[in-house]
Amino acid sequence: MQLFHRISRHDHAPVPFTVDGNPCVGREGDTLLTAILSAGIAVRSSEFSGSPRAGFCQMGACQDCWVTLANGERTRACTTRLTAGMQILTGTGDPA
């Protein structure tokens, strides 16, 4: 399921990363949230319906897009820039 469709910045350099152990590729300048959603992965599941969640405010004011990095650091996906080799854990998948 595609949650985000990239409409610009196709010419920016690719940036490899993983989400829950799955290899993905974002673009230079992406936030974690943009890269994750462009890869068709949800940040979390709704506690009410189990359906995928894509973050709420998209600007760092809510608590909907927290993810964990491989080093254990928790961060907001909507305000953190993607860097090559990042290993992101959403809690929605099976980490490798």
TORKOLVO-995638 format. One record per residue: residue in one letter; x, y, z of N, C-alpha, C in turn. Coordinates in pm, whole numbers, plus 50000, padded with zeros to 5 digits. Atoms other than C-alpha are relative to their C-alpha. Layout:
// TORKOLVO-995638
aXYZXYZXYZ;...
***
This chain:
// TORKOLVO-995638
m500854988250000500005000050000500905012450000;q499234987550009501445033749900499295010750082;l500594989749915500835060050169500335014049952;f499554987050051502715088550002500414998049856;h499545000450138503345095849636500895012049977;r499044989350023506465115949556499635007349871;i500334992150119505585144249316501135009349958;s498864991650036508905162749319501264994150061;r498715003749945512595159349405500454986149956;h499575012950051513045128049194501495000249965;d498604998850040516475141449098500965001050119;h499144999749882517785143149458500674986450018;a499225012349982520435117349549499244989850085;p500645010449919519105083949677500744998050132;v499455002249865519635076450048499474986650050;p500455013049951519535039850159499805000150152;f500305001549857518015031250498499184987350018;t500885011449975516055003150664498905004150095;v501124998449908512675002450833499584986050043;d500335013149944512004972951061500734988849926;g499175009850067514824954750882499844999249850;n500245000250144513464961250533500795011049931;p499244989750070515804979050290499085009549923;c500784989550067514405011850154500955010449943;v499224988950054515605041849958499155012650004;g500644986949999514645077850030500785009349909;r499294989850079515925110049877500655009950093;e499294989949922518415135350004499045011450035;g500884989349953516565161350213498694995050058;d501245005549943513715137850313500055000250152;t500125003249857512495136350670499784985050009;l500265014249983512165101650816498574996749960;l501415002650030508395104350783499764999649850;t500164999950145508535113550414500584987349939;a499345011950055510975085250341499234987250034;i500745011949957509005059350542498694998849923;l501285000550069505655068450389500164998249850;s499745001950143507135070450038500354985449970;a499675014150017508355034750090498784991050021;g501235007849983504775024050162499874993250134;i500005005949866505335016850530499325009650096;a500674991749900503175029450815500945002650116;v499204996749882504755046851113499504992350121;r500595008049892502375029251349498614995649959;s501375004550025499005012051364499065006750099;s501004994149913495855027551505499644990350111;e500385008549888495065014251849498524996449997;f501445002650006491365015151761499624990349888;s500405008350114491124999451416501104990849949;g498895007850051494584984951355500475004549863;s499634995150133494775004551029501285008450010;p498744992649997498035021650931499815014850030;r499994985749968498805056251068501175006549930;a498984993050077500815082150877500535012350071;g499674987549932501495107951145498785009049993;f501204991749994498995134851233500285014449956;c499834985750026500295170451237501065002949894;q498924998650099503395165751015500965011550032;m499114988849967505215193851203500584999450141;g499355001749871506395180151538499225004550121;a500794995249887503525191951757499244988850071;c500765011049938501765158751822500954988750037;q499205011649957503005124751941499774988149908;d500465010950086501875104151641501094993449916;c499005005550093505125097851450501304995750066;w498785004449933507635086451713500484986749943;v499355012350042510055059951587501254998350085;t498785002849926513115043651740501114996949901;l498835003050082516555043151581500704987850058;a499325012349958518785012251603500805001850129;n499224997549878520835028851880499105002050123;g500944998649890517675031052096499425013850016;e500504986249992517105068352045498595000949941;r501354997250052513435078352007500015013849936;t500024987250070512755106251759498705001549923;r501184997350082509905122951577500394998649853;a499685002550140509905110751219499755012149912;c500364988750086508375142851085501005011550006;t499054988949987511205165651204501454995549996;t498645005450003514265143051172500404997249856;r499505002350137516315143250850500544985949984;l499505013250036517075109950686501495000949967;t498605001150039520755100450665500264985649956;a499695013150057522305071350477500324989950110;g499725010949907522345038450665499154999850125;m500865000049881519725047850925499224987150009;q500805011849972518025018151083498865004350090;i501184994649932514505027751188499084988750040;l500955009849950512135007251400498695007150030;t501304993649980508455015951387499164993150107;g500845007649907507064989151612498844993449931;t501105006150074504624978751339500434987549925;g499515011550077506854952851170500884991350086;d499085009249932509234925151261501425004749975;p498634995850020512724939251317500904988249966;a499085010750042515484919151153501124998450100;
***
